[in-house]
Amino acid sequence: MKKIIIFLAISTSALAIISCNKTKQNAKTFQGTTWNITSLIIDGVADTNFAELEFGEGNIYKEVLSGKWHNAGNSHGTSAAEISFAWQFRDKGKTFEISNQSEGDDALQCSQLSGVYQVENSTKTEYEFSSSATIGYNGKKVVMKMKKN
């Protein structure tokens, strides 16, 4: 009986450590990298304006991380507007949030897609997110797939 209790205690501790690190693991996958939106479906309709997102680095527990949003059709770094966003993973890596930090017409897509997403699928190079709570499409299902450059 004592061995079973020790085994269960060790197993539970290991599971807790692995679960807590999923937020850090997802954030680390994004930090300092560039990702392209490869698929965007809004309320069942495919959108073909795919942005490129540069994710900044930092300590996920001490600061809000930021990034740069490059609209479709603009070469990397040539957009006249600097579109900034804040981002974070939470809930043991199951939730992803993105929040527009810029104003103006160039920031429209970033603003509309800002919201809280559920992480549906993830690998080191591809992620799929879904949300019904974005700023521009509240109540409509948004499915966004991203691939690492």
N, C-alpha and C positions, 0 to 999 in steps of 0.2 A: 504494500500500500504506500509506504514511504517513497519508493522508487517511482511510482505512478505520479504522486504529487510533485516530486522534483521534476520529472519529465514534463508534466503539464505546465509547471511554473516556467521552465526554460523555454518551452515551445511558445507560450503566451508572450514572454518577453521578446523573443526573437521576432514574432509576428508583429508586435507593436513597433519595434525598431524598424522593420522593413516597411510597414505601412506609413510611418511618420516620414520616412526618407523619400517617399514617392513625390511629395511636393517639392522637396529639394532636388530630386533627380530630374523631374520635368523642367524645373526652372534652370537647372544647370545645362540641360539639353538646348535650351533656347538662348541662354546668355552669350552675347558676343557673336551671334550668328545671324544670317539672313535667310528668310523663308519666303516662298512665293505661295500666294493663294492659287491653287490649281483647280478648284471647283467651288462654286458658290451657288447654292440653291435657296431661293427665298420664296416661301409659300408655294413650293412645288415648281417654281419657274427658275430655269437656269439663267444666271447672270454671267456675262463674259468679260466683265471688267475686273481683271485680276491685279491686285496690288502686290508690291514687294514690301516686306516688313523687316527692318533691321532691329534686333532686340539688344538693348544695352545690358551692361553687366552691373553687378552690385551684390550686396548682402541682402538676401530675400527676407531676413528677419529684422533688419534694421532700417530699411529704406524702401520706398516705392521705386520700382524699376521703370525705366523709360525706354522708348524706342522711336524710330523714324519710319513714317509711312510714305511710300512712293507710289503714286497713282499709276494705273495702267497707262501705257503710252509714253511715259516719261522715262528717260534713261536714268540710271542710278545716279543720284546726286545732282541732277540738272533741273529739278523742279524749282521754280521761282519761290514757291511757298515751302516753308519748313513745317511739315506736318508731324507733330509730336503726339505720342500716346503713352499712357502708363499701362503696365501689365503686371499680372501676378497669377500664380497657381495657388490653390488652397484646398481645403477639405481632403487632405491626403492625396493630392494630385488629381482629384476627380473634377475639380472646377477650375476654369480658366476665365479671367476677367480682363477685358481690354477697355480703356477709357480714353477717348479723344481729349487732347490738351491744347488744340489749336482752333482758330476761327477762320472763317472765310469759305468761299466756294470750293477751294482745293481740298478742304478738310471734310467735305460732305460725306464721302463714302466712309471715312474713318469714324465720323460722328454717328452715322446711321448704323454701322456695325458694332459700335460700342455697346457692351453689355456683359452679362454673365453667361458663360457657356459651360455645358457639360462635356467632358472629354469622353468621346465615344470609343475611339481607337487611337493607339499611339505606338510608334516605334521611334528609333533614334532619328529617322529621316522623314517620317510622315505622321501627321496628326489629323484627326477628324473631330470637329466640335459641332455641337448643336445647341440652339437656344430658341426660346420663345419670349425672351426678355431683352431684346436689343432696343436701343433708343429709337431707331428709325422704323423698326418692324415689330413693335410690341404686340404680342399675341399671335404673330405669324412665325412659323418654324423657319429658322435659318440654319442651314447646314454648310459649314465651311471646311474645306480640306486644304491643308498646307503641306508643302514639301520643302525640305531644307536644300538650300543652294549648295 
